[in-house]
Amino acid sequence: MVDHHWLAYKKDEEFVPNLDKFGFVYLITNLQSGKGYIGCKQYKLYTKLKERESDWKTYTGSSKWLNEDIQNIGKEHFKFEVIAEYKNKRSLRYYELYYQMKFNVLSSTIEGTDEPAYYNSRVGGKFYRPVESYQEPEYLEKLRNSMNTIEHKKKKSELAKKQWEKNPKTGNQKRDPITGRFLKQNVQA
């Protein structure tokens, strides 16, 4: 008897967990819209004094929007698949991020729309969906080239010389050749 809702990835068969592993990376798909969610879940929770089983059997992801849709249209309209299991926390987090990047969860859209193809609003728990689009590569190349011109380098050099002369501490003082400290100058009044 199955006491969870997870399936093996791309097999449509019951997922059989290896509880000796630390956790798994999963894909939840909305069967009506095609929208997905990639995340990870541990089998057990650990505290200083004890370990206990997590809620992995009934877990539906940490996305607020995903859980709202599950609540509104029903759990039966979602497919819960385990992509792979991992033996430690480091591997689990690494492969969660790997699959999120592989499937481009932050920027891919549902074909023919501007609607995001995934519920994920961040990857690896840290990197967020961009608010603005990135700069075009041609613009960045033009900017890089303008900073490598002879005129630009001359301006930078002149500015540095002026700042050196303006600074009374370093501009005109001599250093002790042994210690490298600035020598005190005799001030004539």
C-alpha positions as CSV (number, residue, x, y, z in Angstrom):
1,M,0.0,0.0,0.0
2,V,1.3,3.5,-0.9
3,D,1.2,6.0,1.9
4,H,2.6,8.9,-0.2
5,H,1.9,10.7,-3.5
6,W,5.3,10.5,-5.1
7,L,6.0,8.8,-8.5
8,A,9.3,7.9,-10.1
9,Y,10.4,10.6,-12.5
10,K,9.2,10.0,-16.1
11,K,8.0,6.5,-15.3
12,D,4.5,6.9,-13.9
13,E,5.1,4.2,-11.4
14,E,5.1,4.3,-7.6
15,F,8.3,5.8,-6.1
16,V,10.0,3.4,-3.6
17,P,12.2,5.5,-1.2
18,N,15.6,4.5,0.0
19,L,15.4,5.8,3.6
20,D,19.1,5.3,4.0
21,K,19.5,8.4,1.7
22,F,19.3,11.9,3.1
23,G,16.6,13.2,0.8
24,F,15.4,13.7,-2.8
25,V,15.0,16.3,-5.6
26,Y,11.5,16.5,-7.0
27,L,9.4,18.0,-9.8
28,I,5.7,18.9,-9.2
29,T,3.7,19.6,-12.3
30,N,0.3,21.3,-12.7
31,L,-1.4,19.0,-15.2
32,Q,-3.8,21.7,-16.2
33,S,-1.4,24.6,-17.0
34,G,1.9,22.6,-17.4
35,K,3.6,24.8,-14.8
36,G,6.2,23.0,-12.7
37,Y,8.1,23.4,-9.5
38,I,11.6,21.9,-8.7
39,G,12.7,21.6,-5.1
40,C,14.2,19.2,-2.6
41,K,13.0,17.4,0.6
42,Q,14.8,15.6,3.4
43,Y,13.5,12.3,4.7
44,K,14.4,13.1,8.3
45,L,14.8,16.2,10.5
46,Y,17.7,16.3,12.9
47,T,18.0,18.2,16.2
48,K,20.8,18.0,18.7
49,L,19.1,15.3,20.7
50,K,17.1,13.3,18.2
51,E,16.0,12.6,14.7
52,R,12.5,12.3,13.4
53,E,10.8,11.7,10.1
54,S,9.9,14.8,8.0
55,D,6.5,15.3,6.3
56,W,8.0,14.1,3.0
57,K,5.0,11.7,2.4
58,T,2.5,14.6,2.2
59,Y,4.8,17.4,1.2
60,T,3.6,19.7,-1.6
61,G,6.5,22.1,-1.9
62,S,7.3,25.4,-0.3
63,S,6.0,27.7,-3.0
64,K,3.1,29.9,-1.9
65,W,1.7,30.0,-5.4
66,L,2.0,26.3,-6.0
67,N,0.2,25.5,-2.7
68,E,-2.5,28.1,-3.5
69,D,-3.1,26.3,-6.8
70,I,-3.2,22.9,-5.1
71,Q,-5.7,24.2,-2.7
72,N,-7.9,25.8,-5.5
73,I,-7.9,23.1,-8.2
74,G,-7.1,20.0,-6.1
75,K,-4.1,17.8,-5.5
76,E,-5.4,15.3,-8.1
77,H,-4.5,17.8,-10.8
78,F,-0.8,17.7,-9.9
79,K,1.9,15.1,-10.6
80,F,4.5,14.6,-7.9
81,E,7.7,13.1,-9.2
82,V,11.0,12.2,-7.5
83,I,13.9,13.0,-9.9
84,A,16.7,11.5,-7.8
85,E,17.7,10.7,-4.2
86,Y,21.0,11.8,-2.5
87,K,23.0,10.5,0.4
88,N,23.8,13.8,2.1
89,K,22.7,17.4,2.5
90,R,25.5,18.8,0.4
91,S,24.6,16.6,-2.6
92,L,20.9,17.3,-2.1
93,R,21.3,21.1,-2.2
94,Y,23.8,20.9,-5.1
95,Y,21.5,18.8,-7.3
96,E,18.4,20.9,-6.4
97,L,20.3,23.9,-7.8
98,Y,21.6,21.8,-10.7
99,Y,18.1,20.8,-11.9
100,Q,16.7,24.3,-11.3
101,M,19.4,25.7,-13.5
102,K,19.1,22.9,-16.1
103,F,15.4,23.5,-16.4
104,N,15.9,27.3,-16.3
105,V,13.2,27.7,-13.7
106,L,13.6,31.5,-13.3
107,S,13.2,32.6,-16.9
108,S,11.5,30.0,-19.0
109,T,7.9,30.8,-19.9
110,I,4.9,28.7,-21.0
111,E,5.0,28.7,-24.8
112,G,3.1,31.5,-26.5
113,T,2.7,33.5,-23.2
114,D,4.6,35.6,-20.8
115,E,3.5,33.3,-17.9
116,P,6.5,31.7,-16.1
117,A,6.8,28.0,-16.7
118,Y,7.7,27.3,-13.1
119,Y,6.4,28.3,-9.7
120,N,10.0,28.8,-8.5
121,S,10.8,32.4,-7.6
122,R,14.4,31.6,-6.6
123,V,17.0,28.9,-7.1
124,G,19.0,27.3,-4.4
125,G,17.0,29.3,-1.9
126,K,19.1,32.4,-2.7
127,F,18.9,33.6,-6.3
128,Y,15.7,35.4,-7.2
129,R,13.7,35.8,-10.5
130,P,15.1,38.9,-12.2
131,V,13.1,42.1,-12.0
132,E,14.8,43.6,-15.1
133,S,16.2,41.9,-18.2
134,Y,19.9,41.6,-18.6
135,Q,21.9,44.1,-20.8
136,E,22.3,43.0,-24.4
137,P,25.7,41.5,-25.1
138,E,26.4,44.1,-27.9
139,Y,25.9,46.9,-25.4
140,L,28.3,45.3,-22.8
141,E,30.9,44.8,-25.5
142,K,30.7,48.4,-26.6
143,L,31.0,49.5,-23.0
144,R,34.1,47.3,-22.5
145,N,35.7,48.6,-25.7
146,S,35.1,52.3,-24.7
147,M,37.0,51.7,-21.5
148,N,40.0,50.3,-23.3
149,T,40.6,53.3,-25.6
150,I,43.8,55.3,-25.3
151,E,41.9,58.5,-24.5
152,H,40.1,56.7,-21.6
153,K,43.4,55.4,-20.2
154,K,45.0,58.9,-20.5
155,K,42.1,60.4,-18.6
156,K,42.4,57.8,-15.8
157,S,46.1,58.4,-15.6
158,E,45.8,62.2,-15.4
159,L,43.2,61.9,-12.6
160,A,45.4,59.6,-10.6
161,K,48.4,62.0,-11.0
162,K,46.2,64.9,-9.8
163,Q,45.0,63.0,-6.8
164,W,48.6,62.0,-5.9
165,E,49.7,65.7,-6.0
166,K,46.7,66.9,-4.0
167,N,47.3,64.5,-1.1
168,P,49.8,66.2,1.2
169,K,50.5,62.9,3.1
170,T,51.6,61.0,0.1
171,G,52.1,63.4,-2.8
172,N,55.4,65.1,-1.9
173,Q,56.8,63.1,1.0
174,K,59.7,60.7,0.9
175,R,59.7,57.3,2.5
176,D,62.3,55.7,4.7
177,P,63.9,53.0,2.5
178,I,64.1,50.5,5.3
179,T,60.7,50.9,7.1
180,G,58.7,52.2,4.2
181,R,57.2,54.9,6.5
182,F,56.8,58.5,5.5
183,L,59.6,60.7,6.7
184,K,58.7,63.9,8.7
185,Q,59.6,67.0,6.9
186,N,61.2,70.0,8.5
187,V,58.6,72.7,8.3
188,Q,60.2,76.2,7.9
189,A,58.2,79.1,9.3
